[in-house]
Amino acid sequence: TERCIIAERTFLKKMEGGCSVPVFGLCKGNGKNMSLTGGVISLDGKTLVKNTIRFEKDMEVLAGRTLAEDI
């Protein structure tokens, strides 16, 4: 759980997400094989940019940053 939270928060921080920006992140995994899905939706709700990155444990910060940069 902690690794997922770190990955999600790193992604949201890099995306400068907050209450007024429709950005989302969801991490799943079993502690070894992890995935982080994240994206952003246009303010009018018509455009969605989304991607998923897979990573191993202890790589959650890099995964969050990399996903944000990809998006």
TORKOLKE-133333 format. One record per atom (N, C-alpha, C): residue number from 0; atom name; x, y, z. Coordinates in pm, 1 decimal, decimal comma, padded with zeros to 6 digits, always signed. Example, Ala and Ser with C-alpha at 12.3 -4.5 7.8 and 13.67 -1.06 7.14 Angstrom:
<sites>
<site num="0" atomo="N" px="+01319,0" py="-00569,0" pz="+00780,0"/>
<site num="0" atomo="CA" px="+01230,0" py="-00450,0" pz="+00780,0"/>
<site num="0" atomo="C" px="+01320,0" py="-00330,0" pz="+00780,0"/>
<site num="1" atomo="N" px="+01285,0" py="-00225,0" pz="+00708,0"/>
<site num="1" atomo="CA" px="+01367,0" py="-00106,0" pz="+00714,0"/>
<site num="1" atomo="C" px="+01290,0" py="+00003,0" pz="+00787,0"/>
</sites>
This chain:
<sites>
<site num="0" atomo="N" px="+00083,2" py="-00119,5" pz="+00000,0"/>
<site num="0" atomo="CA" px="+00000,0" py="+00000,0" pz="+00000,0"/>
<site num="0" atomo="C" px="+00087,0" py="+00124,9" pz="+00000,0"/>
<site num="1" atomo="N" px="+00189,7" py="+00125,8" pz="+00084,2"/>
<site num="1" atomo="CA" px="+00276,2" py="+00243,6" pz="+00092,2"/>
<site num="1" atomo="C" px="+00345,3" py="+00271,0" pz="-00041,4"/>
<site num="2" atomo="N" px="+00391,3" py="+00167,7" pz="-00107,8"/>
<site num="2" atomo="CA" px="+00459,3" py="+00185,4" pz="-00236,9"/>
<site num="2" atomo="C" px="+00363,1" py="+00242,6" pz="-00340,8"/>
<site num="3" atomo="N" px="+00239,7" py="+00197,1" pz="-00338,6"/>
<site num="3" atomo="CA" px="+00139,6" py="+00250,0" pz="-00432,0"/>
<site num="3" atomo="C" px="+00111,4" py="+00396,9" pz="-00404,0"/>
<site num="4" atomo="N" px="+00097,0" py="+00430,5" pz="-00279,0"/>
<site num="4" atomo="CA" px="+00070,5" py="+00570,3" pz="-00243,6"/>
<site num="4" atomo="C" px="+00185,5" py="+00660,2" pz="-00288,0"/>
<site num="5" atomo="N" px="+00307,2" py="+00615,5" pz="-00268,7"/>
<site num="5" atomo="CA" px="+00423,8" py="+00694,2" pz="-00311,1"/>
<site num="5" atomo="C" px="+00422,9" py="+00714,0" pz="-00462,1"/>
<site num="6" atomo="N" px="+00394,7" py="+00608,7" pz="-00537,6"/>
<site num="6" atomo="CA" px="+00390,1" py="+00619,1" pz="-00684,0"/>
<site num="6" atomo="C" px="+00280,4" py="+00715,4" pz="-00727,5"/>
<site num="7" atomo="N" px="+00161,8" py="+00701,9" pz="-00670,5"/>
<site num="7" atomo="CA" px="+00049,3" py="+00789,1" pz="-00706,8"/>
<site num="7" atomo="C" px="+00077,9" py="+00935,0" pz="-00671,0"/>
<site num="8" atomo="N" px="+00128,7" py="+00959,5" pz="-00552,4"/>
<site num="8" atomo="CA" px="+00156,0" py="+01097,3" pz="-00509,3"/>
<site num="8" atomo="C" px="+00268,9" py="+01160,2" pz="-00590,3"/>
<site num="9" atomo="N" px="+00369,8" py="+01081,9" pz="-00625,3"/>
<site num="9" atomo="CA" px="+00477,3" py="+01133,7" pz="-00709,4"/>
<site num="9" atomo="C" px="+00422,5" py="+01174,9" pz="-00844,9"/>
<site num="10" atomo="N" px="+00338,1" py="+01090,0" pz="-00903,6"/>
<site num="10" atomo="CA" px="+00274,7" py="+01120,9" pz="-01031,5"/>
<site num="10" atomo="C" px="+00192,0" py="+01249,2" pz="-01021,8"/>
<site num="11" atomo="N" px="+00105,6" py="+01258,4" pz="-00921,4"/>
<site num="11" atomo="CA" px="+00018,6" py="+01375,4" pz="-00907,2"/>
<site num="11" atomo="C" px="+00097,9" py="+01503,2" pz="-00882,5"/>
<site num="12" atomo="N" px="+00205,2" py="+01493,8" pz="-00804,6"/>
<site num="12" atomo="CA" px="+00288,6" py="+01611,7" pz="-00778,7"/>
<site num="12" atomo="C" px="+00355,3" py="+01659,5" pz="-00907,1"/>
<site num="13" atomo="N" px="+00409,5" py="+01568,0" pz="-00985,0"/>
<site num="13" atomo="CA" px="+00475,9" py="+01603,6" pz="-01110,8"/>
<site num="13" atomo="C" px="+00375,8" py="+01663,0" pz="-01210,3"/>
<site num="14" atomo="N" px="+00251,9" py="+01614,8" pz="-01207,2"/>
<site num="14" atomo="CA" px="+00147,5" py="+01664,9" pz="-01296,6"/>
<site num="14" atomo="C" px="+00086,1" py="+01794,8" pz="-01243,9"/>
<site num="15" atomo="N" px="+00129,4" py="+01835,4" pz="-01123,9"/>
<site num="15" atomo="CA" px="+00075,7" py="+01953,4" pz="-01057,0"/>
<site num="15" atomo="C" px="-00074,5" py="+01941,5" pz="-01037,9"/>
<site num="16" atomo="N" px="-00116,2" py="+01819,9" pz="-01001,8"/>
<site num="16" atomo="CA" px="-00257,7" py="+01793,2" pz="-00979,2"/>
<site num="16" atomo="C" px="-00305,2" py="+01852,6" pz="-00848,8"/>
<site num="17" atomo="N" px="-00428,7" py="+01890,8" pz="-00848,0"/>
<site num="17" atomo="CA" px="-00491,2" py="+01947,8" pz="-00729,2"/>
<site num="17" atomo="C" px="-00641,5" py="+01942,8" pz="-00745,5"/>
<site num="18" atomo="N" px="-00710,0" py="+02018,2" pz="-00665,9"/>
<site num="18" atomo="CA" px="-00856,0" py="+02015,6" pz="-00668,4"/>
<site num="18" atomo="C" px="-00914,6" py="+02073,6" pz="-00797,6"/>
<site num="19" atomo="N" px="-00840,0" py="+02157,1" pz="-00868,0"/>
<site num="19" atomo="CA" px="-00894,5" py="+02221,1" pz="-00988,2"/>
<site num="19" atomo="C" px="-00843,7" py="+02158,3" pz="-01117,7"/>
<site num="20" atomo="N" px="-00760,7" py="+02054,3" pz="-01108,0"/>
<site num="20" atomo="CA" px="-00706,0" py="+01989,4" pz="-01227,6"/>
<site num="20" atomo="C" px="-00754,4" py="+01844,4" pz="-01229,4"/>
<site num="21" atomo="N" px="-00824,0" py="+01801,2" pz="-01335,8"/>
<site num="21" atomo="CA" px="-00874,4" py="+01664,0" pz="-01341,5"/>
<site num="21" atomo="C" px="-00765,8" py="+01561,7" pz="-01377,7"/>
<site num="22" atomo="N" px="-00681,5" py="+01531,5" pz="-01279,8"/>
<site num="22" atomo="CA" px="-00571,0" py="+01437,3" pz="-01295,6"/>
<site num="22" atomo="C" px="-00599,9" py="+01318,2" pz="-01204,5"/>
<site num="23" atomo="N" px="-00564,9" py="+01198,0" pz="-01249,7"/>
<site num="23" atomo="CA" px="-00589,7" py="+01080,3" pz="-01167,7"/>
<site num="23" atomo="C" px="-00472,6" py="+00983,6" pz="-01175,7"/>
<site num="24" atomo="N" px="-00456,1" py="+00905,2" pz="-01071,5"/>
<site num="24" atomo="CA" px="-00353,8" py="+00801,2" pz="-01068,2"/>
<site num="24" atomo="C" px="-00401,6" py="+00685,3" pz="-00984,3"/>
<site num="25" atomo="N" px="-00374,1" py="+00562,8" pz="-01030,9"/>
<site num="25" atomo="CA" px="-00411,6" py="+00443,2" pz="-00957,2"/>
<site num="25" atomo="C" px="-00300,9" py="+00340,4" pz="-00970,7"/>
<site num="26" atomo="N" px="-00249,6" py="+00297,8" pz="-00858,5"/>
<site num="26" atomo="CA" px="-00143,2" py="+00197,4" pz="-00856,0"/>
<site num="26" atomo="C" px="-00199,9" py="+00064,8" pz="-00805,8"/>
<site num="27" atomo="N" px="-00155,6" py="-00042,8" pz="-00868,6"/>
<site num="27" atomo="CA" px="-00194,5" py="-00177,5" pz="-00827,0"/>
<site num="27" atomo="C" px="-00069,8" py="-00264,7" pz="-00824,7"/>
<site num="28" atomo="N" px="-00072,5" py="-00366,9" pz="-00742,5"/>
<site num="28" atomo="CA" px="+00040,9" py="-00457,8" pz="-00742,5"/>
<site num="28" atomo="C" px="+00042,0" py="-00548,8" pz="-00623,4"/>
<site num="29" atomo="N" px="+00135,2" py="-00641,5" pz="-00626,6"/>
<site num="29" atomo="CA" px="+00147,4" py="-00740,4" pz="-00520,0"/>
<site num="29" atomo="C" px="+00274,9" py="-00722,4" pz="-00439,6"/>
<site num="30" atomo="N" px="+00337,7" py="-00607,1" pz="-00452,5"/>
<site num="30" atomo="CA" px="+00461,1" py="-00580,7" pz="-00379,1"/>
<site num="30" atomo="C" px="+00585,2" py="-00601,8" pz="-00462,4"/>
<site num="31" atomo="N" px="+00576,9" py="-00685,9" pz="-00563,5"/>
<site num="31" atomo="CA" px="+00690,9" py="-00708,6" pz="-00651,4"/>
<site num="31" atomo="C" px="+00663,4" py="-00652,3" pz="-00790,4"/>
<site num="32" atomo="N" px="+00556,3" py="-00696,9" pz="-00851,5"/>
<site num="32" atomo="CA" px="+00517,1" py="-00647,7" pz="-00983,2"/>
<site num="32" atomo="C" px="+00406,4" py="-00545,1" pz="-00966,5"/>
<site num="33" atomo="N" px="+00435,8" py="-00422,8" pz="-01002,7"/>
<site num="33" atomo="CA" px="+00344,1" py="-00312,3" pz="-00979,5"/>
<site num="33" atomo="C" px="+00306,5" py="-00246,5" pz="-01111,9"/>
<site num="34" atomo="N" px="+00191,4" py="-00178,4" pz="-01112,8"/>
<site num="34" atomo="CA" px="+00154,6" py="-00097,7" pz="-01228,4"/>
<site num="34" atomo="C" px="+00092,3" py="+00031,9" pz="-01179,4"/>
<site num="35" atomo="N" px="+00117,5" py="+00137,8" pz="-01252,4"/>
<site num="35" atomo="CA" px="+00063,5" py="+00268,9" pz="-01221,6"/>
<site num="35" atomo="C" px="-00005,6" py="+00320,2" pz="-01346,6"/>
<site num="36" atomo="N" px="-00134,2" py="+00348,8" pz="-01333,9"/>
<site num="36" atomo="CA" px="-00211,6" py="+00408,0" pz="-01441,8"/>
<site num="36" atomo="C" px="-00244,5" py="+00550,0" pz="-01401,7"/>
<site num="37" atomo="N" px="-00225,8" py="+00641,5" pz="-01493,5"/>
<site num="37" atomo="CA" px="-00254,9" py="+00780,3" pz="-01463,9"/>
<site num="37" atomo="C" px="-00297,6" py="+00853,3" pz="-01588,0"/>
<site num="38" atomo="N" px="-00356,5" py="+00968,5" pz="-01566,6"/>
<site num="38" atomo="CA" px="-00399,0" py="+01046,9" pz="-01680,6"/>
<site num="38" atomo="C" px="-00451,2" py="+01182,8" pz="-01640,8"/>
<site num="39" atomo="N" px="-00495,7" py="+01252,9" pz="-01742,1"/>
<site num="39" atomo="CA" px="-00553,5" py="+01385,6" pz="-01725,1"/>
<site num="39" atomo="C" px="-00669,3" py="+01398,5" pz="-01823,1"/>
<site num="40" atomo="N" px="-00772,5" py="+01468,6" pz="-01780,7"/>
<site num="40" atomo="CA" px="-00890,9" py="+01489,5" pz="-01862,6"/>
<site num="40" atomo="C" px="-00904,8" py="+01639,6" pz="-01885,9"/>
<site num="41" atomo="N" px="-00941,2" py="+01676,3" pz="-02008,5"/>
<site num="41" atomo="CA" px="-00959,9" py="+01818,3" pz="-02038,8"/>
<site num="41" atomo="C" px="-01072,8" py="+01875,0" pz="-01952,5"/>
<site num="42" atomo="N" px="-01070,6" py="+02005,3" pz="-01931,3"/>
<site num="42" atomo="CA" px="-01170,3" py="+02068,8" pz="-01845,4"/>
<site num="42" atomo="C" px="-01312,0" py="+02051,3" pz="-01897,7"/>
<site num="43" atomo="N" px="-01327,5" py="+02037,7" pz="-02029,7"/>
<site num="43" atomo="CA" px="-01461,8" py="+02015,8" pz="-02085,2"/>
<site num="43" atomo="C" px="-01501,2" py="+01868,6" pz="-02084,2"/>
<site num="44" atomo="N" px="-01410,4" py="+01780,2" pz="-02042,8"/>
<site num="44" atomo="CA" px="-01438,2" py="+01638,5" pz="-02031,8"/>
<site num="44" atomo="C" px="-01435,3" py="+01561,3" pz="-02162,3"/>
<site num="45" atomo="N" px="-01394,7" py="+01625,1" pz="-02270,0"/>
<site num="45" atomo="CA" px="-01399,1" py="+01561,5" pz="-02402,0"/>
<site num="45" atomo="C" px="-01270,8" py="+01488,7" pz="-02439,6"/>
<site num="46" atomo="N" px="-01159,2" py="+01523,2" pz="-02376,7"/>
<site num="46" atomo="CA" px="-01030,8" py="+01463,4" pz="-02413,6"/>
<site num="46" atomo="C" px="-00968,3" py="+01396,6" pz="-02292,1"/>
<site num="47" atomo="N" px="-00923,3" py="+01272,9" pz="-02312,1"/>
<site num="47" atomo="CA" px="-00858,1" py="+01195,7" pz="-02206,8"/>
<site num="47" atomo="C" px="-00722,1" py="+01151,1" pz="-02256,8"/>
<site num="48" atomo="N" px="-00618,7" py="+01176,2" pz="-02177,2"/>
<site num="48" atomo="CA" px="-00484,8" py="+01124,8" pz="-02204,5"/>
<site num="48" atomo="C" px="-00451,0" py="+01034,1" pz="-02087,1"/>
<site num="49" atomo="N" px="-00420,8" py="+00907,8" pz="-02117,4"/>
<site num="49" atomo="CA" px="-00402,0" py="+00807,3" pz="-02012,6"/>
<site num="49" atomo="C" px="-00292,8" py="+00710,1" pz="-02055,1"/>
<site num="50" atomo="N" px="-00218,7" py="+00659,8" pz="-01956,5"/>
<site num="50" atomo="CA" px="-00114,0" py="+00562,8" pz="-01985,1"/>
<site num="50" atomo="C" px="-00092,1" py="+00476,8" pz="-01860,8"/>
<site num="51" atomo="N" px="-00027,5" py="+00362,8" pz="-01880,1"/>
<site num="51" atomo="CA" px="+00007,0" py="+00273,1" pz="-01769,9"/>
<site num="51" atomo="C" px="+00154,2" py="+00237,1" pz="-01780,5"/>
<site num="52" atomo="N" px="+00219,8" py="+00232,5" pz="-01666,0"/>
<site num="52" atomo="CA" px="+00359,9" py="+00193,6" pz="-01660,4"/>
<site num="52" atomo="C" px="+00372,8" py="+00079,7" pz="-01559,6"/>
<site num="53" atomo="N" px="+00455,0" py="-00016,9" pz="-01590,8"/>
<site num="53" atomo="CA" px="+00481,4" py="-00128,9" pz="-01499,0"/>
<site num="53" atomo="C" px="+00619,4" py="-00108,7" pz="-01436,9"/>
<site num="54" atomo="N" px="+00630,9" py="-00146,6" pz="-01309,8"/>
<site num="54" atomo="CA" px="+00758,3" py="-00128,4" pz="-01240,3"/>
<site num="54" atomo="C" px="+00772,0" py="-00229,2" pz="-01128,7"/>
<site num="55" atomo="N" px="+00893,1" py="-00246,1" pz="-01081,8"/>
<site num="55" atomo="CA" px="+00921,4" py="-00336,0" pz="-00970,4"/>
<site num="55" atomo="C" px="+00931,8" py="-00255,7" pz="-00841,3"/>
<site num="56" atomo="N" px="+00925,8" py="-00325,4" pz="-00730,0"/>
<site num="56" atomo="CA" px="+00931,5" py="-00256,9" pz="-00600,5"/>
<site num="56" atomo="C" px="+01059,1" py="-00173,8" pz="-00589,4"/>
<site num="57" atomo="N" px="+01052,3" py="-00070,4" pz="-00510,7"/>
<site num="57" atomo="CA" px="+01159,4" py="+00026,1" pz="-00488,0"/>
<site num="57" atomo="C" px="+01180,5" py="+00119,3" pz="-00607,0"/>
<site num="58" atomo="N" px="+01094,2" py="+00113,8" pz="-00706,0"/>
<site num="58" atomo="CA" px="+01104,7" py="+00202,1" pz="-00823,0"/>
<site num="58" atomo="C" px="+00982,8" py="+00293,5" pz="-00833,3"/>
<site num="59" atomo="N" px="+00907,8" py="+00308,5" pz="-00723,5"/>
<site num="59" atomo="CA" px="+00782,1" py="+00382,3" pz="-00728,7"/>
<site num="59" atomo="C" px="+00798,1" py="+00531,0" pz="-00759,8"/>
<site num="60" atomo="N" px="+00902,0" py="+00594,8" pz="-00708,0"/>
<site num="60" atomo="CA" px="+00923,5" py="+00737,0" pz="-00737,0"/>
<site num="60" atomo="C" px="+00957,6" py="+00755,5" pz="-00884,6"/>
<site num="61" atomo="N" px="+01047,0" py="+00674,3" pz="-00935,3"/>
<site num="61" atomo="CA" px="+01082,8" py="+00681,2" pz="-01076,6"/>
<site num="61" atomo="C" px="+00960,9" py="+00652,6" pz="-01164,6"/>
<site num="62" atomo="N" px="+00879,8" py="+00557,3" pz="-01124,6"/>
<site num="62" atomo="CA" px="+00759,7" py="+00523,9" pz="-01202,4"/>
<site num="62" atomo="C" px="+00663,8" py="+00642,4" pz="-01208,0"/>
<site num="63" atomo="N" px="+00639,9" py="+00707,4" pz="-01095,9"/>
<site num="63" atomo="CA" px="+00551,2" py="+00823,7" pz="-01092,9"/>
<site num="63" atomo="C" px="+00601,5" py="+00936,7" pz="-01180,4"/>
<site num="64" atomo="N" px="+00729,9" py="+00965,0" pz="-01172,4"/>
<site num="64" atomo="CA" px="+00789,6" py="+01072,0" pz="-01254,7"/>
<site num="64" atomo="C" px="+00785,2" py="+01036,3" pz="-01402,7"/>
<site num="65" atomo="N" px="+00819,9" py="+00912,9" pz="-01434,3"/>
<site num="65" atomo="CA" px="+00824,5" py="+00868,6" pz="-01574,2"/>
<site num="65" atomo="C" px="+00686,3" py="+00873,8" pz="-01637,1"/>
<site num="66" atomo="N" px="+00585,3" py="+00827,5" pz="-01564,6"/>
<site num="66" atomo="CA" px="+00449,0" py="+00830,2" pz="-01618,2"/>
<site num="66" atomo="C" px="+00403,7" py="+00973,6" pz="-01642,8"/>
<site num="67" atomo="N" px="+00432,1" py="+01062,5" pz="-01550,5"/>
<site num="67" atomo="CA" px="+00395,4" py="+01203,5" pz="-01567,7"/>
<site num="67" atomo="C" px="+00464,6" py="+01264,0" pz="-01690,7"/>
<site num="68" atomo="N" px="+00590,1" py="+01233,1" pz="-01708,3"/>
<site num="68" atomo="CA" px="+00663,0" py="+01285,0" pz="-01822,9"/>
<site num="68" atomo="C" px="+00608,3" py="+01226,7" pz="-01953,7"/>
<site num="69" atomo="N" px="+00568,7" py="+01100,0" pz="-01953,2"/>
<site num="69" atomo="CA" px="+00510,6" py="+01038,4" pz="-02072,6"/>
<site num="69" atomo="C" px="+00378,1" py="+01104,7" pz="-02111,3"/>
<site num="70" atomo="N" px="+00299,8" py="+01137,6" pz="-02011,0"/>
<site num="70" atomo="CA" px="+00169,2" py="+01199,8" pz="-02037,7"/>
<site num="70" atomo="C" px="+00186,5" py="+01345,3" pz="-02074,0"/>
</sites>
